[in-house]
Amino acid sequence: MADNGPESASDLLDSATSEHHTPARIYPLVSDPGNEKLLVDWLDSIDKYEAVEGSPAIEDASFDLCIVDETALTEHFEALERRKQSEHPVLLPYLFLREDEGPDFLQNGPGHLPDTLIQEAIDELLSLPVRQFELRWRIESLLRMRGQTRELANREGELRHFRRAVNAAGHPIHIADTDGQIRFVNPAFERLTGYSEADAIGETPHLLNSGAMPDSYFEDLWATIQNGDVWTEEITNEKKNGDRYYAQETIAPIHDAAGDVTGYVAIQTDITEEKERTRLLQTLIDNLPGIVYRGYNEPGWPMDFVAGQVAELTGYEESKLETGDVSWGSDIVHPADRDHVTETVDAAVEAGEAFEITYRIRTATGETRWVWEQGQEVDPFTREEMMLEGFITDITERKERELELHQKTRAIDEAPIGIVLTDPDQADNPLIYVNDAFTDLTGYSKSDAVGRNCRFLQGDNTDPETVARIRAGIDAEEPVSVTIRNYRKDGSGFWNRLELAPVRNTDGEIINYVGFQQDVTELRERQRHLQTIDRVLRHNLNNDLNVVQGMAELIQEEGSDPLTDYAQRIIDTGNALLRTMDKERKITALLVDQPVSEAVDLTATIQSVVDLVREDYPSATVELSVPDQAVVRATSEIRTAIEELLRNALEHNDSETPHVHVAVSETATGVAVRVCDNGPGIPEMERDILLGRDVEMTQLYHGKGLGLWLVHLIVRRCNGTLEFAANEPSGSVVTVQLQAADTV
């Protein structure tokens, strides 16, 4: 039963906007399984058809025609209606099979066509049983109807699209009849000219006449279009508000089917901005930081035209170059660069390409300057020979910066400590540069290291907490300083002093991280020895002082004056020595341990310290002036420094009414802590300690200097500063400046 007719229904659907298929897909919506199988087998036996199998939902099924029986129609009527409406205006045909007498669903014998339609949704009706050729004929007829409705919908859509396109066009369009009266304008015309459709319809294009175009212009225009030709020229028109605008206008005749002119369509392109840009370009050329030129590609490169900063760059007037009194190639290009310039230009001309070249010139005063030139060979309309056109600019300062950068790069390459750069924009923040000192330190070559994250230096005994501190610093986009156990390529370990900091561009965005690495293994070993000696000395001194103080206490209990007074002095001296040893322990710990910076609320810290000091010095007055919160970037030892300053101010205060005022305030660079007292003032030796000046250890006395040295060390490790001033009428003012932080 296969039939390849001259034009199938699926061919008619090719241009439709609704879904169509080749071969045509037919949905057998038949309730009886046997009839459904028979119908599917018959459809699949015809190349032009493809049966939709599996009974998908009508809303989701993809088909061009549905064959439905009474039971299925009753059951799926609403779904079929919705699906038909969704295809509108393209027809989705439904062929209804009505049961009649006879046991067979399909017959090859004689039959008759249906004479009525039983539902609005049904497009064709057949009574069962039905002949195969009759069923196929009805299917073909319905598919042709579907294709025709699709073509009609397409044509209507194209017409609507054309109308929308004209109305949506960015170019002003108006259509006039043969008498010149305007019959149509699009919205772009209204926007550009300011005339509404009502203003323009019935008028002639003279409505836009600015008076700038001569009568001969319009005479030529009408002669051209009335002859059936297209007119294209620039025109100066006038808007409704009186402003002028420049347009590139094309006017073409409209012909009917017989070839007669029925009207004219005019399309304008607003070139007002282009005209302004042309004027602006000339202004820019006049203000270029260099020279524009046209010259001959021959020995000496004689110039036909030069403009711009000729005198500023070369020291010669433009006329000297244009007349040939001064030759660019012979008099200006540096003798050492002439061959290079000639070879570069000739090679580019030979290849038909533009050229870029950097070279030196000699000015009229004999000064050597660097220039960058870009140019190409051109074929001018006004001359027969080819010429060179281009631009030359002064890059002397850039060259000097490049030299400086080269020197800095060389300094980094040859620095005695390891320096690396990473790229945080790449996955895993890999190394993109390592210097020679890094390769000497680690044993890894540059090819070994570049492209990898620097964690390859870590090993079994690398402290995870130290690694976490590095990670935290990177995540916070802040500098970080650690001493970490790393391993060389040969497996040997070393202590690496790592300083890592972000590198930002001018917009403040991080573009790299720079790391400085130094082998501090020997220093680490000395620190270990220092800790050992410190522990031994403190242990022995503690034991000996305990014996001394114990004997002094026995003397006090059993002796008499003046021995008991001597014993008390021994006890007091011993306590002072113990306090000095405690400060020494703290200093040693600070010198050995790595500083860990964190956000600290100074307000809460100082309040806690003041409460403690007030308890220990009940007869003193300690005032406090602090904001609700003052967050700084510091180490946790900043509390110890503040407490030491307060105790120092009270312990050595000889006033009858000791008074200390602690104030916290914001500054332009961070946060300031001021400790003011009414004591005797800090001696010059103590001030030297406080300000970090070199002081011999023999100058420290009573633990006081050692305490101030501890303050100085803590503040320095917090990246802060100390300042000293005299208080009025007596006493001193110590100011600690710290960096502000965002949050605790």
NORCORFEN-V911266 format. One record per run of one state. SS is the DSSP state (H for helix, E for strand, C for the rest). FROM is the first residue (numbers start at 1). TO is the last residue. If there is no record, write none. Layout:
# NORCORFEN-V911266
[[SS FROM TO] [SS FROM TO]]
This chain:
# NORCORFEN-V911266
[[C 1 8] [H 9 12] [C 13 23] [E 24 29] [C 30 32] [H 33 44] [C 45 48] [E 49 52] [C 53 64] [E 65 69] [H 70 87] [C 88 92] [E 93 98] [C 99 105] [E 106 107] [C 108 123] [E 124 127] [C 128 129] [E 130 131] [H 132 168] [C 169 172] [E 173 176] [C 177 180] [E 181 185] [C 186 186] [H 187 193] [C 194 196] [H 197 200] [C 201 203] [E 204 204] [H 205 208] [E 209 209] [C 210 214] [H 215 226] [C 227 230] [E 231 238] [C 239 243] [E 244 255] [C 256 260] [E 261 270] [C 271 271] [H 272 286] [C 287 289] [E 290 295] [C 296 302] [E 303 308] [C 309 309] [H 310 314] [C 315 317] [H 318 323] [C 324 327] [H 328 332] [E 333 333] [C 334 334] [H 335 351] [C 352 354] [E 355 362] [C 363 367] [E 368 378] [C 379 386] [E 387 394] [C 395 395] [H 396 413] [C 414 417] [E 418 422] [C 423 430] [E 431 434] [C 435 435] [H 436 442] [C 443 445] [H 446 449] [C 450 453] [H 454 457] [C 458 463] [H 464 475] [C 476 479] [E 480 487] [C 488 492] [E 493 504] [C 505 509] [E 510 519] [C 520 520] [H 521 558] [C 559 562] [H 563 592] [C 593 597] [E 598 601] [H 602 616] [C 617 620] [E 621 625] [C 626 630] [E 631 634] [C 635 637] [H 638 651] [C 652 658] [E 659 666] [C 667 669] [E 670 677] [C 678 683] [H 684 690] [C 691 696] [H 697 699] [C 700 703] [H 704 717] [C 718 720] [E 721 726] [C 727 731] [E 732 740] [C 741 744]]
